[in-house]
Amino acid sequence: MGKQVTIVGGGVIGLCCAYYLNKGGHEVTVIEKGDITNGTSFGNAGYVSPSHFIPLASPGIVAKGLRWMLSSSSPFYIKPRMNIDLIRWGMAFYRSANEKTMEKHIPPLNDILHLSRSLMTDMKSELGNQFRMAEVGCFMLYKSTATEKHELELAAQAARLGIETKVLTGAQVQDMEPEVEVTVRGGVLYPIDCHLHPGDFMKTLKSHLQAGGVKLMLQTTVTGFEKNGNRVQGVITDQGKVACDELVIASGSWIPQVADQLGIHLLLQAGKGYSITYTDVEKNLHHPAILVDDRTAMTPMGKDLRMGGTMEISGINDHILIKRVQSIFRAAKNYYPNLPVSFPETDRIWSGLRPLSPDGLPYIGRHSKYTNVTISGGHAMLGISLAAGSGKLVEEILSGKKTSMDMEAFGVERFG
Ligand SMILES: Cc1cc2nc3c(=O)[nH]c(=O)nc-3n(C[C@H](O)[C@H](O)[C@H](O)COP(=O)(O)OP(=O)(O)OC[C@H]3O[C@@H](n4cnc5c(N)ncnc54)[C@H](O)[C@@H]3O)c2cc1C
């Protein structure tokens, strides 16, 4: 028999959990402090990318990050502050950013990326492709020989995992982009990657869930929980109490605040990124691309174009550091010189907060302190890529089924 499941957070992770739990016959309520019209799950680059099998915490990232921090226009920034959670997170990140840990984390990350990618094809046909999902792959483009070498090594590693790649010269990349000039040394195409319009995906999920009987409590903030021994029996909100058999915490960068109310302390920092979206672009890209030297993501979404990037670890806020946004725009123009776009007014710059675990793997699973609390979060730069798989795994856990993959690497208590 279906259970009464309450999900905290209506981002892409919460909604995909709701999607699979609803399919699994559970009675689902999603509590969301906003109204599911904006937020991190809306303005991102929209990649569903098995090509991203290297976790964020990887060798060399710490040294590179420290170098980048010296520049106000670099793609990475940590705001120095005396914050014990940030220090603990930083230490755990540092301990994870080595060859051995990365090699251990690649297989589970690869498994969940592929699980999600194939579920997205099912979702596309079940929901109808109202979210502009396009299965044309994604380019990793480079200008320097050093980046080329690195990307070719990654392509070889991808091949060992069974991921197809196509190594292309600058001229071959240009042939695949007939509308715009591309000035690159070359690129690697990952044909398995696809992309979608994340805002349209969220809207589609929202109406599908509402039509399917999922209760969405919008403009409602979770402020605490009612416990009975090692069970959570109610969720306290600013609009009243909601009973639950099972609780799923999927509150993105706010997971620490929500979980703290249950005495659960998760290491997680918000990593801010920006994007700019242009509508009805006269001459647009045909393929999404990561401009690797500049860590900038370009996504054509039908007639629209989005460019985004940067990682700022500066707490939960929506302050815009304009120099970093200008760097995104400059990178785009540097790779695609005749792109018909200009730098926008500040009010058209979007920012969102990636929920970052210290090792680059998500947290998915039950917490041993309670018999009915499951967490799904910390998906960092892969929330869209991993949402479908995460939702399915959460449904399998709550329904007592064998999970589609081994879950050990995603354990929610792995940092103690
Ligand atoms: C610039 C940028 C580009 C990106 N590009 C990609 C990409 O191409 N591909 C990809 O896979 N990922 C990408 N990401 C990452 C992706 O956007 C995130 O991983 C994902 O959106 C996180 O989803 P979430 O549901 O965990 O969190 P969120 O979307 O933040 O949702 C959490 C929700 O919980 C709600 N909430 C919090 N606290 C409470 C409370 N107390 N009560 C009620 N509700 C609460 C919040 O309002 C929020 O709506 C990108 C991110 C950025 C910033």
The ligand as an SDF file (V2000), in Angstrom:
LIG
                    3D

 53 58  0  0  0  0  0  0  0  0999 V2000
   24.9230   28.4640  -13.5420 C   0  0  0  0  0  0  0  0  0  0  0  0
   24.4830   27.0510  -13.2700 C   0  0  0  0  0  0  0  0  0  0  0  0
   24.4990   26.1270  -14.3100 C   0  0  0  0  0  0  0  0  0  0  0  0
   24.1270   24.8110  -14.0660 C   0  0  0  0  0  0  0  0  0  0  0  0
   24.0820   23.9440  -15.1190 N   0  0  0  0  0  0  0  0  0  0  0  0
   23.6940   22.6590  -14.9150 C   0  0  0  0  0  0  0  0  0  0  0  0
   23.5990   21.7550  -16.0050 C   0  0  0  0  0  0  0  0  0  0  0  0
   23.8210   22.1080  -17.1510 O   0  0  0  0  0  0  0  0  0  0  0  0
   23.2600   20.4660  -15.7480 N   0  0  0  0  0  0  0  0  0  0  0  0
   23.0000   20.0240  -14.4760 C   0  0  0  0  0  0  0  0  0  0  0  0
   22.7590   18.8400  -14.2940 O   0  0  0  0  0  0  0  0  0  0  0  0
   23.0390   20.8860  -13.4210 N   0  0  0  0  0  0  0  0  0  0  0  0
   23.3780   22.1810  -13.6130 C   0  0  0  0  0  0  0  0  0  0  0  0
   23.4240   23.0490  -12.5660 N   0  0  0  0  0  0  0  0  0  0  0  0
   23.1370   22.5420  -11.2190 C   0  0  0  0  0  0  0  0  0  0  0  0
   21.6450   22.3820  -10.9780 C   0  0  0  0  0  0  0  0  0  0  0  0
   20.9820   23.5640  -11.3350 O   0  0  0  0  0  0  0  0  0  0  0  0
   21.4000   22.0410   -9.5030 C   0  0  0  0  0  0  0  0  0  0  0  0
   22.1980   20.9260   -9.1350 O   0  0  0  0  0  0  0  0  0  0  0  0
   19.9620   21.6980   -9.2360 C   0  0  0  0  0  0  0  0  0  0  0  0
   19.1010   22.6910   -9.7270 O   0  0  0  0  0  0  0  0  0  0  0  0
   19.7270   21.4980   -7.7340 C   0  0  0  0  0  0  0  0  0  0  0  0
   18.4010   21.0990   -7.5800 O   0  0  0  0  0  0  0  0  0  0  0  0
   17.7730   20.9140   -6.1290 P   0  0  0  0  0  0  0  0  0  0  0  0
   16.3770   20.4900   -6.3350 O   0  0  0  0  0  0  0  0  0  0  0  0
   18.6590   20.0600   -5.2860 O   0  0  0  0  0  0  0  0  0  0  0  0
   17.8530   22.3630   -5.4710 O   0  0  0  0  0  0  0  0  0  0  0  0
   16.9430   23.6660   -5.7540 P   0  0  0  0  0  0  0  0  0  0  0  0
   16.5930   23.7920   -7.1670 O   0  0  0  0  0  0  0  0  0  0  0  0
   17.6390   24.7960   -5.0880 O   0  0  0  0  0  0  0  0  0  0  0  0
   15.6120   23.3250   -4.9820 O   0  0  0  0  0  0  0  0  0  0  0  0
   15.5340   23.3020   -3.5730 C   0  0  0  0  0  0  0  0  0  0  0  0
   14.2120   23.9210   -3.1980 C   0  0  0  0  0  0  0  0  0  0  0  0
   14.0050   23.7810   -1.7810 O   0  0  0  0  0  0  0  0  0  0  0  0
   13.2760   24.9030   -1.3530 C   0  0  0  0  0  0  0  0  0  0  0  0
   13.4350   25.0570    0.0820 N   0  0  0  0  0  0  0  0  0  0  0  0
   14.5900   25.2950    0.7610 C   0  0  0  0  0  0  0  0  0  0  0  0
   14.3360   25.3880    2.0870 N   0  0  0  0  0  0  0  0  0  0  0  0
   13.0160   25.1890    2.2500 C   0  0  0  0  0  0  0  0  0  0  0  0
   12.1630   25.1840    3.3830 C   0  0  0  0  0  0  0  0  0  0  0  0
   12.6350   25.3660    4.6220 N   0  0  0  0  0  0  0  0  0  0  0  0
   10.8440   24.9670    3.1900 N   0  0  0  0  0  0  0  0  0  0  0  0
   10.3330   24.7600    1.9450 C   0  0  0  0  0  0  0  0  0  0  0  0
   11.1170   24.7690    0.8260 N   0  0  0  0  0  0  0  0  0  0  0  0
   12.4360   24.9730    0.9720 C   0  0  0  0  0  0  0  0  0  0  0  0
   13.9060   26.0530   -2.1500 C   0  0  0  0  0  0  0  0  0  0  0  0
   13.0200   27.1530   -2.2240 O   0  0  0  0  0  0  0  0  0  0  0  0
   14.1780   25.4160   -3.4940 C   0  0  0  0  0  0  0  0  0  0  0  0
   13.1590   25.6800   -4.4260 O   0  0  0  0  0  0  0  0  0  0  0  0
   23.7600   24.3900  -12.7590 C   0  0  0  0  0  0  0  0  0  0  0  0
   23.7190   25.3310  -11.7360 C   0  0  0  0  0  0  0  0  0  0  0  0
   24.0770   26.6500  -11.9730 C   0  0  0  0  0  0  0  0  0  0  0  0
   24.0120   27.6280  -10.8550 C   0  0  0  0  0  0  0  0  0  0  0  0
  1  2  1  0
  2  3  1  0
  2 52  2  0
  3  4  2  0
  4  5  1  0
  4 50  1  0
  5  6  2  0
  6  7  1  0
  6 13  1  0
  7  8  2  0
  7  9  1  0
  9 10  1  0
 10 11  2  0
 10 12  1  0
 12 13  2  0
 13 14  1  0
 14 15  1  0
 14 50  1  0
 15 16  1  0
 16 17  1  0
 16 18  1  0
 18 19  1  0
 18 20  1  0
 20 21  1  0
 20 22  1  0
 22 23  1  0
 23 24  1  0
 24 25  2  0
 24 26  1  0
 24 27  1  0
 27 28  1  0
 28 29  2  0
 28 30  1  0
 28 31  1  0
 31 32  1  0
 32 33  1  0
 33 34  1  0
 33 48  1  0
 34 35  1  0
 35 36  1  0
 35 46  1  0
 36 37  1  0
 36 45  1  0
 37 38  2  0
 38 39  1  0
 39 40  1  0
 39 45  2  0
 40 41  1  0
 40 42  2  0
 42 43  1  0
 43 44  2  0
 44 45  1  0
 46 47  1  0
 46 48  1  0
 48 49  1  0
 50 51  2  0
 51 52  1  0
 52 53  1  0
M  END
$$$$
